[in-house]
Amino acid sequence: MRLADKVAIITGAASGIGRATALRFAQEGARVVVADINAAGGEQTVEQVKREGGEAAFIATNVGQEADLEEMVAFAVKTYGGLDILHNNAYWTEAKPLLDTTVDNWQRTLDVTLRPVFLASKLAVPHLRGRGGGVILNTASVHSIIGIRNFIAYQAAKGGVLSLTRALALELAPEIRVVAILPGPIDTPALGIDDKSAIGNLITATPLRRLGKPEEVAALAAFLASDEAAYITGTGIVIDGGFTTQ
Ligand SMILES: NC(=O)c1ccc[n+]([C@@H]2O[C@H](COP(=O)([O-])OP(=O)(O)OC[C@H]3O[C@@H](n4cnc5c(N)ncnc54)[C@H](O)[C@@H]3O)[C@@H](O)[C@H]2O)c1
């Protein structure tokens, strides 16, 4: 068990990559705070963890609200006695090209996808230091390193997540490691594609010829959060079936 006795917060853990990571972290021995705006989904994640014999607790969190982030961190410390791992993973966007991107869309995308990486990290760091160190994982995206059409606000947010990861890693080393995960097309509701031919095109553009599974991203997150990744900080690890190699 690579995360025995660790306490982890995962935002956006009611679904997709966050849920798979909550399950995986718990299997690795961590006690997991499931933070999400979706209470029903968050409770389901907790139930699933408990069914497998793990430990988890849900806190309703809108990561776009500073007060909610404060409560989230305080909840982890109160419930489990400290904090070792913060995984900033929640996001929101509506994919739009430039001329259809409203200021509201831009602002909300950045408020939910980028600003919490700054704010939750700021709130978590004193507690991570209190335990002698820790890990901050940030879910960025292949959008952090390549341009993809029609995602104006999301591109900016995810570019920011990777850049902020580097800055935080420098500032917080050597006690705290900060690493970004850059998923390519992963089979979660976030893909937002109902159209089979659009999924087919995505698969054709992926050298490994399939979508990734949330569990595969969770396995990477578990490795990066563990001491096995003790020499990795300030960088982004791509997990994209080869999507960005061409
Ligand atoms: N699926 C992909 O192909 C893919 C690719 C690259 C990056 N990502 C990134 O992976 C991360 C997880 O996405 P996913 O694919 O699991 O999507 P998902 O839609 O399954 O999960 C996103 C979660 O974020 C939560 N959320 C939304 N707004 C929130 C808010 N204001 N406060 C708290 N929680 C909120 C949702 O309720 C949901 O549970 C995101 O950062 C996303 O940008 C996903």
Ligand as a Chemical Component Dictionary entry (heavy atoms), coordinates in Angstrom:
data_LIG
# 
_chem_comp.id                   LIG 
_chem_comp.type                 NON-POLYMER 
_chem_comp.pdbx_formal_charge   0 
_chem_comp.three_letter_code    LIG 
# 
loop_
_chem_comp_atom.comp_id 
_chem_comp_atom.atom_id 
_chem_comp_atom.alt_atom_id 
_chem_comp_atom.type_symbol 
_chem_comp_atom.charge 
_chem_comp_atom.model_Cartn_x 
_chem_comp_atom.model_Cartn_y 
_chem_comp_atom.model_Cartn_z 
_chem_comp_atom.pdbx_ordinal 
LIG N1  N1  N 0  -11.751 13.351 -19.687 1  
LIG C1  C1  C 0  -10.822 13.883 -20.423 2  
LIG O1  O1  O 0  -10.687 13.553 -21.609 3  
LIG C2  C2  C 0  -9.857  14.877 -19.845 4  
LIG C3  C3  C 0  -8.768  15.274 -20.624 5  
LIG C4  C4  C 0  -7.875  16.203 -20.110 6  
LIG C5  C5  C 0  -8.075  16.708 -18.838 7  
LIG N2  N2  N 1  -9.141  16.322 -18.112 8  
LIG C6  C6  C 0  -9.283  16.898 -16.782 9  
LIG O2  O2  O 0  -9.522  15.880 -15.841 10 
LIG C7  C7  C 0  -10.180 16.455 -14.707 11 
LIG C8  C8  C 0  -11.336 15.570 -14.320 12 
LIG O3  O3  O 0  -12.265 15.560 -15.374 13 
LIG P1  P1  P 0  -13.108 14.260 -15.744 14 
LIG O4  O4  O 0  -12.739 13.885 -17.117 15 
LIG O5  O5  O -1 -13.014 13.271 -14.670 16 
LIG O6  O6  O 0  -14.573 14.929 -15.811 17 
LIG P2  P2  P 0  -15.920 14.649 -15.024 18 
LIG O7  O7  O 0  -16.929 15.538 -15.658 19 
LIG O8  O8  O 0  -16.184 13.190 -14.951 20 
LIG O9  O9  O 0  -15.598 15.172 -13.543 21 
LIG C9  C9  C 0  -15.493 16.527 -13.219 22 
LIG C10 C10 C 0  -15.985 16.716 -11.796 23 
LIG O10 O10 O 0  -15.796 18.093 -11.421 24 
LIG C11 C11 C 0  -16.920 18.463 -10.658 25 
LIG N3  N3  N 0  -17.106 19.919 -10.623 26 
LIG C12 C12 C 0  -17.543 20.731 -11.624 27 
LIG N4  N4  N 0  -17.615 21.997 -11.193 28 
LIG C13 C13 C 0  -17.237 21.988 -9.883  29 
LIG C14 C14 C 0  -17.123 22.994 -8.887  30 
LIG N5  N5  N 0  -17.415 24.280 -9.142  31 
LIG N6  N6  N 0  -16.687 22.629 -7.660  32 
LIG C15 C15 C 0  -16.391 21.329 -7.384  33 
LIG N7  N7  N 0  -16.493 20.344 -8.289  34 
LIG C16 C16 C 0  -16.915 20.678 -9.522  35 
LIG C17 C17 C 0  -18.095 17.758 -11.330 36 
LIG O11 O11 O 0  -19.235 17.704 -10.495 37 
LIG C18 C18 C 0  -17.480 16.402 -11.628 38 
LIG O12 O12 O 0  -17.674 15.499 -10.559 39 
LIG C19 C19 C 0  -10.548 17.873 -15.119 40 
LIG O13 O13 O 0  -9.593  18.768 -14.576 41 
LIG C20 C20 C 0  -10.449 17.848 -16.621 42 
LIG O14 O14 O 0  -10.166 19.119 -17.153 43 
LIG C21 C21 C 0  -10.051 15.407 -18.580 44 
# 
loop_
_chem_comp_bond.comp_id 
_chem_comp_bond.atom_id_1 
_chem_comp_bond.atom_id_2 
_chem_comp_bond.value_order 
_chem_comp_bond.pdbx_ordinal 
LIG N1  C1  SING 1  
LIG C1  O1  DOUB 2  
LIG C1  C2  SING 3  
LIG C2  C3  SING 4  
LIG C2  C21 DOUB 5  
LIG C3  C4  DOUB 6  
LIG C4  C5  SING 7  
LIG C5  N2  DOUB 8  
LIG N2  C6  SING 9  
LIG N2  C21 SING 10 
LIG C6  O2  SING 11 
LIG C6  C20 SING 12 
LIG O2  C7  SING 13 
LIG C7  C8  SING 14 
LIG C7  C19 SING 15 
LIG C8  O3  SING 16 
LIG O3  P1  SING 17 
LIG P1  O4  DOUB 18 
LIG P1  O5  SING 19 
LIG P1  O6  SING 20 
LIG O6  P2  SING 21 
LIG P2  O7  DOUB 22 
LIG P2  O8  SING 23 
LIG P2  O9  SING 24 
LIG O9  C9  SING 25 
LIG C9  C10 SING 26 
LIG C10 O10 SING 27 
LIG C10 C18 SING 28 
LIG O10 C11 SING 29 
LIG C11 N3  SING 30 
LIG C11 C17 SING 31 
LIG N3  C12 SING 32 
LIG N3  C16 SING 33 
LIG C12 N4  DOUB 34 
LIG N4  C13 SING 35 
LIG C13 C14 SING 36 
LIG C13 C16 DOUB 37 
LIG C14 N5  SING 38 
LIG C14 N6  DOUB 39 
LIG N6  C15 SING 40 
LIG C15 N7  DOUB 41 
LIG N7  C16 SING 42 
LIG C17 O11 SING 43 
LIG C17 C18 SING 44 
LIG C18 O12 SING 45 
LIG C19 O13 SING 46 
LIG C19 C20 SING 47 
LIG C20 O14 SING 48 
# 
